[in-house]
Amino acid sequence: MQLEYTLFVYTFVKMPDMKNLSLKMNDGIFADTEKITARISKNRNRYINEAVAFYNLLQKRRIISGQLQKESKLVQEESMKVLAEFEKMQDDNQTI
């Protein structure tokens, strides 16, 4: 049987850039998080914030990479057409 923990984060002083969050976390992930935060002397809230920030950065990079690959393919097709035209012009000039 795997337990789920519900983490409630409350702030007593309202900070303009902070949101309250209810988070359901698998038992194993929660246990690992508790062990790690105790070992590195960092509170759970800060640790989770840093982890989510890192994951957001990773996902943004993956999104940008996908966009660049897609746009690169579009540019590649057009570049090949232009190259073919230049080669045709060069061949035409050599036969004159």
Order of alpha helices (4+ residues) and beta strands (2+ residues): beta-beta-alpha-alpha
